[in-house]
Amino acid sequence: MHYCMKATPEALASVKAKLAAAYERAELTQAEIARLSQVDPSQVSRICRGQFRTLSPNVMQICNVLEVDAGLSSEPVVAVSGSWTRMLASLRDLWDETPEGAESIMRMLDAAAALRRSG
């Protein structure tokens, strides 16, 4: 079941403008945005062009990837780079969603950090 948030015309216009600006400065291709957001590439293209009428889950996923505050939360938006977003996606790809898998990844990252500090 998908929920779509109806927004005022002003709020939609604001999100559309923010998405367009974020896409212009993003270090990500539409294919990368599609992979990171798990939204079909054709939908990414349409949404990045501002062709949507509701704040659907797909729109919100793309907002998250492009670090766009859609104004639906009182939580502050944490600005991160496209590189950080890609790194998180790589970690998600590595993790098998088990506690053991998380421990293995943490050990690997700790070892990499130790190498970086010593090098």
DSSP file (Angstrom, degrees, kcal/mol; ACC not computed):
  #  RESIDUE AA STRUCTURE BP1 BP2  ACC     N-H-->O    O-->H-N    N-H-->O    O-->H-N    TCO  KAPPA ALPHA  PHI   PSI    X-CA   Y-CA   Z-CA
    1    1 A M              0   0    0      0, 0.0     2,-0.4     0, 0.0     0, 0.0   0.000 360.0 360.0 360.0 131.2    0.0    0.0    0.0
    2    2 A H        -     0   0    0      2,-0.0     2,-0.4    54,-0.0    54,-0.0  -0.890 360.0-154.3-110.0 137.9    1.4    3.4   -1.0
    3    3 A Y        -     0   0    0     -2,-0.4     2,-0.4    52,-0.0     0, 0.0  -0.907   6.1-162.9-109.1 138.6    0.5    6.6    0.7
    4    4 A C        -     0   0    0     -2,-0.4     2,-0.6    52,-0.2    52,-0.2  -0.975  13.7-137.7-120.6 134.5    0.7   10.0   -1.1
    5    5 A M  B     -A   55   0A   0     50,-1.4    50,-2.8    -2,-0.4     2,-0.4  -0.798  13.4-142.2 -91.7 122.0    0.8   13.2    0.8
    6    6 A K        -     0   0    0     -2,-0.6     2,-0.3    48,-0.2    48,-0.1  -0.686  25.8-170.6 -77.8 134.6   -1.4   15.9   -0.8
    7    7 A A        -     0   0    0     46,-0.4     0, 0.0    -2,-0.4     0, 0.0  -0.863  28.0 -95.3-124.2 159.1    0.4   19.2   -0.5
    8    8 A T     >  -     0   0    0     -2,-0.3     4,-2.7     1,-0.1     5,-0.2  -0.319  40.6-109.3 -65.4 156.6   -0.6   22.8   -1.1
    9    9 A P  H  > S+     0   0    0      0, 0.0     4,-2.3     0, 0.0     5,-0.2   0.874 121.7  52.1 -55.8 -36.1    0.3   24.1   -4.6
   10   10 A E  H  > S+     0   0    0      2,-0.2     4,-2.1     1,-0.2     5,-0.1   0.916 109.5  47.8 -66.5 -43.0    2.8   26.3   -2.9
   11   11 A A  H  > S+     0   0    0      2,-0.2     4,-2.4     1,-0.2     5,-0.2   0.912 112.6  49.0 -65.1 -42.3    4.4   23.4   -1.0
   12   12 A L  H  X S+     0   0    0     -4,-2.7     4,-2.8     1,-0.2     5,-0.2   0.923 110.4  50.8 -62.2 -43.8    4.6   21.3   -4.2
   13   13 A A  H  X S+     0   0    0     -4,-2.3     4,-2.4    -5,-0.2    -1,-0.2   0.896 110.3  50.6 -60.6 -39.9    6.2   24.2   -6.1
   14   14 A S  H  X S+     0   0    0     -4,-2.1     4,-2.5     2,-0.2    -2,-0.2   0.932 111.8  45.9 -64.2 -46.5    8.7   24.6   -3.3
   15   15 A V  H  X S+     0   0    0     -4,-2.4     4,-2.9     1,-0.2     5,-0.2   0.913 112.4  51.6 -64.0 -42.0    9.6   20.9   -3.4
   16   16 A K  H  X S+     0   0    0     -4,-2.8     4,-2.4     1,-0.2    -1,-0.2   0.923 112.0  46.1 -60.6 -44.3    9.8   20.9   -7.2
   17   17 A A  H  X S+     0   0    0     -4,-2.4     4,-2.3    -5,-0.2    -2,-0.2   0.909 113.4  49.2 -65.3 -41.8   12.2   23.9   -7.1
   18   18 A K  H  X S+     0   0    0     -4,-2.5     4,-2.7     2,-0.2    -2,-0.2   0.913 111.7  48.9 -63.9 -42.6   14.3   22.3   -4.4
   19   19 A L  H  X S+     0   0    0     -4,-2.9     4,-2.8     2,-0.2     5,-0.2   0.924 111.0  49.8 -63.0 -44.2   14.6   19.0   -6.3
   20   20 A A  H  X S+     0   0    0     -4,-2.4     4,-2.0    -5,-0.2    -2,-0.2   0.927 114.1  44.9 -61.0 -44.9   15.5   20.7   -9.5
   21   21 A A  H  X S+     0   0    0     -4,-2.3     4,-1.6     2,-0.2    -1,-0.2   0.909 113.7  49.6 -65.9 -42.1   18.2   22.8   -7.8
   22   22 A A  H  X S+     0   0    0     -4,-2.7     4,-1.0     1,-0.2    -2,-0.2   0.895 110.6  50.4 -65.3 -39.5   19.5   19.7   -5.9
   23   23 A Y  H  < S+     0   0    0     -4,-2.8     3,-0.4     1,-0.2    -1,-0.2   0.905 107.3  54.7 -65.0 -40.2   19.7   17.6   -9.0
   24   24 A E  H  < S+     0   0    0     -4,-2.0    -1,-0.2     1,-0.2    -2,-0.2   0.871 116.9  35.6 -60.6 -38.1   21.6   20.4  -10.8
   25   25 A R  H  < S+     0   0    0     -4,-1.6    -1,-0.2    -5,-0.1    -2,-0.2   0.508  93.8 116.3 -95.7  -3.9   24.3   20.5   -8.1
   26   26 A A     <  -     0   0    0     -4,-1.0    40,-0.1    -3,-0.4    -3,-0.0  -0.288  61.3-145.0 -66.9 147.9   24.3   16.7   -7.4
   27   27 A E  S    S+     0   0    0      2,-0.1     2,-0.4     0, 0.0    -1,-0.1   0.074  75.2  94.6 -93.3  21.1   27.3   14.6   -8.0
   28   28 A L        -     0   0    0     -5,-0.2     2,-0.1     4,-0.0    -2,-0.1  -0.889  68.6-135.4-119.8 143.7   25.0   11.8   -9.0
   29   29 A T     >  -     0   0    0     -2,-0.4     4,-2.5     1,-0.1     5,-0.2  -0.450  35.1-106.5 -83.0 167.4   23.6   10.6  -12.3
   30   30 A Q  H  > S+     0   0    0      1,-0.2     4,-2.5     2,-0.2     5,-0.1   0.868 123.2  55.4 -62.8 -34.5   19.9    9.7  -12.7
   31   31 A A  H  > S+     0   0    0      2,-0.2     4,-2.2     1,-0.2    -1,-0.2   0.907 108.7  46.9 -64.0 -41.1   20.9    6.1  -12.8
   32   32 A E  H  > S+     0   0    0      2,-0.2     4,-2.8     1,-0.2     5,-0.2   0.908 111.6  50.7 -66.5 -41.3   22.8    6.4   -9.5
   33   33 A I  H  X S+     0   0    0     -4,-2.5     4,-2.6     1,-0.2     6,-0.3   0.913 109.8  51.4 -61.2 -41.7   19.8    8.3   -7.9
   34   34 A A  H  X>S+     0   0    0     -4,-2.5     4,-1.4     2,-0.2     5,-1.3   0.921 112.6  45.2 -60.4 -44.9   17.5    5.4   -9.1
   35   35 A R  H  <5S+     0   0    0     -4,-2.2    -2,-0.2     1,-0.2    -1,-0.2   0.927 116.4  44.7 -65.8 -44.8   19.8    2.8   -7.5
   36   36 A L  H  <5S+     0   0    0     -4,-2.8    -2,-0.2     1,-0.2    -1,-0.2   0.855 121.4  38.1 -69.8 -34.8   20.2    4.7   -4.3
   37   37 A S  H  <5S-     0   0    0     -4,-2.6    -1,-0.2    -5,-0.2    -2,-0.2   0.610 100.5-131.1 -90.6 -12.8   16.5    5.5   -4.0
   38   38 A Q  T  <5 +     0   0    0     -4,-1.4     2,-0.4     1,-0.3    -3,-0.2   0.871  62.9 135.9  58.7  39.1   15.3    2.2   -5.3
   39   39 A V      < -     0   0    0     -5,-1.3    -1,-0.3    -6,-0.3    -2,-0.2  -0.936  66.3 -96.5-115.3 139.5   13.0    4.2   -7.7
   40   40 A D    >>  -     0   0    0     -2,-0.4     4,-2.1     1,-0.1     3,-0.8  -0.240  32.7-122.5 -53.9 137.1   12.6    3.2  -11.4
   41   41 A P  H 3> S+     0   0    0      0, 0.0     4,-2.3     0, 0.0     5,-0.2   0.839 111.7  55.4 -54.4 -36.1   14.9    5.3  -13.6
   42   42 A S  H 3> S+     0   0    0      1,-0.2     4,-1.9     2,-0.2     5,-0.1   0.872 108.5  48.6 -66.3 -33.8   11.9    6.6  -15.6
   43   43 A Q  H <> S+     0   0    0     -3,-0.8     4,-3.0     2,-0.2     5,-0.3   0.881 108.1  54.4 -70.0 -38.4   10.3    7.8  -12.4
   44   44 A V  H  X S+     0   0    0     -4,-2.1     4,-2.9     2,-0.2     5,-0.2   0.937 109.2  48.3 -59.5 -46.5   13.5    9.5  -11.3
   45   45 A S  H  X S+     0   0    0     -4,-2.3     4,-1.2     1,-0.2    -1,-0.2   0.932 114.2  45.6 -59.4 -47.2   13.7   11.4  -14.6
   46   46 A R  H  <>S+     0   0    0     -4,-1.9     5,-2.4     1,-0.2     3,-0.2   0.920 115.2  46.4 -63.7 -45.6   10.0   12.5  -14.3
   47   47 A I  H ><5S+     0   0    0     -4,-3.0     3,-1.8     1,-0.2    -2,-0.2   0.904 109.2  53.8 -67.2 -41.8   10.3   13.5  -10.7
   48   48 A C  H 3<5S+     0   0    0     -4,-2.9    -1,-0.2     1,-0.3    -2,-0.2   0.782 106.5  54.3 -64.4 -24.9   13.6   15.4  -11.2
   49   49 A R  T 3<5S-     0   0    0     -4,-1.2    -1,-0.3    -3,-0.2    -2,-0.2   0.457 121.0-111.6 -84.8  -1.3   11.8   17.4  -14.0
   50   50 A G  T < 5 +     0   0    0     -3,-1.8     2,-1.3    -4,-0.2    -3,-0.2   0.714  68.9 144.9  81.5  20.5    9.1   18.3  -11.4
   51   51 A Q      < +     0   0    0     -5,-2.4     2,-0.3    -6,-0.2    -1,-0.2  -0.583  35.9  98.4 -95.9  73.8    6.4   16.2  -13.1
   52   52 A F        -     0   0    0     -2,-1.3     3,-0.1    -5,-0.1   -36,-0.1  -0.982  50.2-162.0-152.3 155.0    4.4   15.0  -10.0
   53   53 A R  S    S+     0   0    0     -2,-0.3   -46,-0.4     1,-0.1     2,-0.3   0.524  76.0  37.2-116.1 -12.6    1.3   16.1   -8.2
   54   54 A T  S    S-     0   0    0    -48,-0.1     2,-1.6   -42,-0.1   -48,-0.2  -0.917  84.6-106.9-135.8 163.0    1.7   14.5   -4.8
   55   55 A L  B     +A    5   0A   0    -50,-2.8   -50,-1.4    -2,-0.3   -49,-0.1  -0.612  54.4 179.2 -90.0  76.5    4.5   13.8   -2.4
   56   56 A S     >  -     0   0    0     -2,-1.6     4,-2.5   -52,-0.2     5,-0.2  -0.182  45.9-100.4 -72.1 167.1    4.5   10.0   -3.1
   57   57 A P  H  > S+     0   0    0      0, 0.0     4,-2.4     0, 0.0     5,-0.2   0.878 125.7  54.1 -56.6 -36.5    6.9    7.6   -1.5
   58   58 A N  H  > S+     0   0    0      2,-0.2     4,-2.1     1,-0.2     5,-0.2   0.922 108.4  48.0 -64.4 -42.8    9.0    7.7   -4.8
   59   59 A V  H  > S+     0   0    0      1,-0.2     4,-2.4     2,-0.2    -1,-0.2   0.928 112.8  49.0 -61.1 -44.1    9.2   11.5   -4.5
   60   60 A M  H  X S+     0   0    0     -4,-2.5     4,-2.4     1,-0.2    -2,-0.2   0.874 108.4  53.3 -65.8 -37.4   10.2   11.3   -0.9
   61   61 A Q  H  X S+     0   0    0     -4,-2.4     4,-2.2     2,-0.2    -1,-0.2   0.919 111.3  45.9 -62.5 -42.9   12.9    8.7   -1.6
   62   62 A I  H  X S+     0   0    0     -4,-2.1     4,-2.7     2,-0.2    -2,-0.2   0.887 109.8  54.6 -68.7 -37.8   14.4   11.0   -4.2
   63   63 A C  H  <>S+     0   0    0     -4,-2.4     5,-3.1     1,-0.2     4,-0.4   0.923 108.7  49.8 -58.0 -43.2   14.2   13.9   -1.8
   64   64 A N  H ><5S+     0   0    0     -4,-2.4     3,-0.9     3,-0.2    -2,-0.2   0.928 111.9  46.5 -62.1 -45.6   16.1   11.8    0.7
   65   65 A V  H 3<5S+     0   0    0     -4,-2.2    -1,-0.2     1,-0.2    -2,-0.2   0.901 117.6  42.6 -64.9 -40.4   18.9   10.9   -1.8
   66   66 A L  T 3<5S-     0   0    0     -4,-2.7    -1,-0.2    -5,-0.2    -2,-0.2   0.364 112.6-119.8 -89.6   6.7   19.2   14.5   -3.0
   67   67 A E  T < 5 +     0   0    0     -3,-0.9     2,-0.5    -4,-0.4    -3,-0.2   0.894  56.1 158.7  59.7  43.4   19.0   15.8    0.5
   68   68 A V      < -     0   0    0     -5,-3.1     2,-0.8    -6,-0.2    -1,-0.2  -0.875  39.6-137.8-101.4 126.4   15.9   17.9   -0.1
   69   69 A D        -     0   0    0     -2,-0.5   -51,-0.1     1,-0.2    -5,-0.0  -0.750  14.4-169.7 -82.5 110.1   13.8   18.9    2.9
   70   70 A A        -     0   0    0     -2,-0.8    -1,-0.2   -10,-0.1   -55,-0.1   0.481  42.8-115.4 -80.5  -1.6   10.2   18.4    1.7
   71   71 A G  S    S+     0   0    0      2,-0.1    -2,-0.1   -56,-0.0    -1,-0.0   0.711  85.2 114.9  79.6  19.8    9.0   20.2    4.8
   72   72 A L        +     0   0    0      3,-0.1     2,-0.4     2,-0.0    -1,-0.0   0.468  66.5  56.4-100.2  -2.5    7.2   17.1    6.3
   73   73 A S        -     0   0    0      2,-0.2    -2,-0.1     1,-0.1     4,-0.1  -0.945  61.6-148.6-132.4 148.5    9.4   16.7    9.4
   74   74 A S  S    S+     0   0    0     -2,-0.4    -1,-0.1     2,-0.1     3,-0.1   0.516  74.2 104.3 -88.4  -5.6   10.4   18.9   12.2
   75   75 A E  S    S-     0   0    0      1,-0.1    -2,-0.2    -3,-0.0     2,-0.1  -0.504  82.8-107.2 -72.7 142.1   13.8   17.0   12.3
   76   76 A P        -     0   0    0      0, 0.0     2,-0.5     0, 0.0    -1,-0.1  -0.422  30.4-118.5 -67.9 145.7   16.7   18.9   10.9
   77   77 A V        -     0   0    0     -2,-0.1     2,-0.6    -4,-0.1    -8,-0.1  -0.743  23.2-139.8 -84.8 127.6   18.0   17.8    7.5
   78   78 A V        -     0   0    0     -2,-0.5     2,-0.5     1,-0.0    -1,-0.0  -0.791  14.3-136.4 -91.1 121.5   21.6   16.6    7.7
   79   79 A A        +     0   0    0     -2,-0.6     2,-0.3     0, 0.0   -12,-0.0  -0.649  32.2 167.9 -80.1 126.5   23.5   17.7    4.7
   80   80 A V        -     0   0    0     -2,-0.5     2,-0.1     3,-0.0    -2,-0.0  -0.938  32.6-107.9-133.8 158.8   25.8   15.0    3.3
   81   81 A S     >  -     0   0    0     -2,-0.3     4,-2.0     1,-0.1     5,-0.1  -0.360  28.8-110.6 -82.9 164.6   27.7   14.7    0.1
   82   82 A G  H  > S+     0   0    0      1,-0.2     4,-2.4     2,-0.2     5,-0.2   0.833 120.2  58.7 -60.0 -32.7   26.9   12.5   -2.8
   83   83 A S  H  > S+     0   0    0      2,-0.2     4,-2.3     1,-0.2    -1,-0.2   0.906 104.6  49.1 -64.2 -41.1   30.0   10.6   -1.9
   84   84 A W  H  > S+     0   0    0      2,-0.2     4,-2.4     1,-0.2    -2,-0.2   0.908 110.4  51.1 -64.3 -41.8   28.6    9.8    1.5
   85   85 A T  H  X S+     0   0    0     -4,-2.0     4,-1.9     1,-0.2    -2,-0.2   0.911 111.6  47.0 -62.2 -43.0   25.3    8.7    0.0
   86   86 A R  H  X S+     0   0    0     -4,-2.4     4,-2.1     2,-0.2    -1,-0.2   0.882 110.4  53.2 -65.7 -38.1   27.1    6.4   -2.4
   87   87 A M  H  X S+     0   0    0     -4,-2.3     4,-2.2     1,-0.2    -2,-0.2   0.916 108.5  49.6 -63.6 -42.6   29.2    5.0    0.5
   88   88 A L  H  X S+     0   0    0     -4,-2.4     4,-2.4     1,-0.2    -1,-0.2   0.899 109.2  52.3 -62.6 -40.0   26.1    4.2    2.5
   89   89 A A  H  X S+     0   0    0     -4,-1.9     4,-2.1     1,-0.2    -1,-0.2   0.898 108.1  51.4 -62.9 -39.6   24.6    2.5   -0.4
   90   90 A S  H  X S+     0   0    0     -4,-2.1     4,-1.9     2,-0.2    -1,-0.2   0.899 108.9  50.7 -64.0 -40.1   27.7    0.3   -0.8
   91   91 A L  H  X S+     0   0    0     -4,-2.2     4,-2.0     1,-0.2    -2,-0.2   0.913 108.7  51.6 -63.2 -41.4   27.5   -0.6    2.9
   92   92 A R  H  < S+     0   0    0     -4,-2.4    -1,-0.2     1,-0.2    -2,-0.2   0.892 108.8  51.6 -61.2 -38.7   23.9   -1.6    2.4
   93   93 A D  H  < S+     0   0    0     -4,-2.1    -1,-0.2     1,-0.2    -2,-0.2   0.861 111.2  48.1 -65.7 -35.3   24.9   -3.8   -0.5
   94   94 A L  H  < S+     0   0    0     -4,-1.9     2,-0.3    -5,-0.1    -2,-0.2   0.854  95.1  86.7 -71.3 -35.7   27.6   -5.5    1.6
   95   95 A W     <  -     0   0    0     -4,-2.0     7,-0.1    -5,-0.1     6,-0.0  -0.479  57.6-162.1 -78.8 130.6   25.4   -6.2    4.6
   96   96 A D        -     0   0    0     -2,-0.3    -1,-0.1     2,-0.2     4,-0.1   0.251  49.4-110.2 -90.8  11.7   23.4   -9.4    4.7
   97   97 A E  S    S+     0   0    0      1,-0.3    -2,-0.1    -5,-0.1     3,-0.0   0.759  80.5 120.4  65.4  29.6   21.1   -7.9    7.4
   98   98 A T  S  > S-     0   0    0      1,-0.1     4,-2.2     0, 0.0    -1,-0.3  -0.872  73.5-122.0-115.3 155.1   22.4  -10.2   10.2
   99   99 A P  H  > S+     0   0    0      0, 0.0     4,-2.3     0, 0.0     5,-0.1   0.879 116.1  53.1 -60.1 -36.2   24.1   -9.1   13.4
  100  100 A E  H  > S+     0   0    0      2,-0.2     4,-2.4     1,-0.2     5,-0.1   0.905 107.6  50.4 -65.5 -40.9   27.1  -11.3   12.4
  101  101 A G  H  > S+     0   0    0      2,-0.2     4,-2.3     1,-0.2    -1,-0.2   0.896 109.7  50.8 -63.4 -40.5   27.3   -9.5    9.0
  102  102 A A  H  X S+     0   0    0     -4,-2.2     4,-2.4     1,-0.2    -2,-0.2   0.913 110.1  50.1 -63.2 -42.5   27.2   -6.1   10.8
  103  103 A E  H  X S+     0   0    0     -4,-2.3     4,-2.5     2,-0.2    -2,-0.2   0.915 109.8  50.8 -61.9 -43.3   30.0   -7.2   13.1
  104  104 A S  H  X S+     0   0    0     -4,-2.4     4,-2.3     1,-0.2    -2,-0.2   0.919 111.4  47.5 -60.9 -44.3   32.1   -8.4   10.1
  105  105 A I  H  X S+     0   0    0     -4,-2.3     4,-2.6     1,-0.2    -1,-0.2   0.903 111.5  51.0 -65.2 -40.5   31.7   -5.1    8.3
  106  106 A M  H  X S+     0   0    0     -4,-2.4     4,-2.7     2,-0.2    -2,-0.2   0.904 110.0  49.7 -64.3 -40.4   32.5   -3.1   11.5
  107  107 A R  H  X S+     0   0    0     -4,-2.5     4,-2.3     2,-0.2    -1,-0.2   0.918 111.4  49.4 -62.5 -42.6   35.7   -5.1   11.9
  108  108 A M  H  X S+     0   0    0     -4,-2.3     4,-2.3     2,-0.2    -2,-0.2   0.921 112.9  46.7 -62.2 -44.5   36.7   -4.5    8.3
  109  109 A L  H  X S+     0   0    0     -4,-2.6     4,-2.5     2,-0.2    -2,-0.2   0.893 111.0  51.8 -66.5 -39.7   36.0   -0.8    8.7
  110  110 A D  H  X S+     0   0    0     -4,-2.7     4,-2.3     2,-0.2    -1,-0.2   0.904 110.5  49.0 -61.5 -40.5   38.0   -0.6   12.0
  111  111 A A  H  X S+     0   0    0     -4,-2.3     4,-2.2     2,-0.2    -2,-0.2   0.907 111.4  49.2 -66.0 -41.3   40.9   -2.4   10.3
  112  112 A A  H  X S+     0   0    0     -4,-2.3     4,-2.2     2,-0.2    -2,-0.2   0.895 110.7  50.5 -64.6 -39.4   40.8    0.1    7.3
  113  113 A A  H  X S+     0   0    0     -4,-2.5     4,-2.4     2,-0.2    -2,-0.2   0.905 109.4  51.0 -64.6 -40.8   40.7    3.0    9.8
  114  114 A A  H  X S+     0   0    0     -4,-2.3     4,-2.0     1,-0.2    -2,-0.2   0.908 110.4  49.4 -63.9 -41.4   43.7    1.7   11.6
  115  115 A L  H  X S+     0   0    0     -4,-2.2     4,-1.4     1,-0.2    -1,-0.2   0.901 110.7  50.2 -62.9 -40.6   45.6    1.3    8.3
  116  116 A R  H  < S+     0   0    0     -4,-2.2    -2,-0.2     1,-0.2    -1,-0.2   0.905 110.7  49.1 -65.6 -40.9   44.7    4.8    7.3
  117  117 A R  H  < S+     0   0    0     -4,-2.4    -1,-0.2     1,-0.2    -2,-0.2   0.873 115.3  43.9 -65.3 -36.5   45.9    6.2   10.7
  118  118 A S  H  <        0   0    0     -4,-2.0    -1,-0.2     1,-0.2    -2,-0.2   0.667 360.0 360.0 -83.8 -15.4   49.2    4.3   10.5
  119  119 A G     <        0   0    0     -4,-1.4    -1,-0.2    -5,-0.2    -2,-0.2   0.451 360.0 360.0 -98.0 360.0   49.8    5.2    6.8
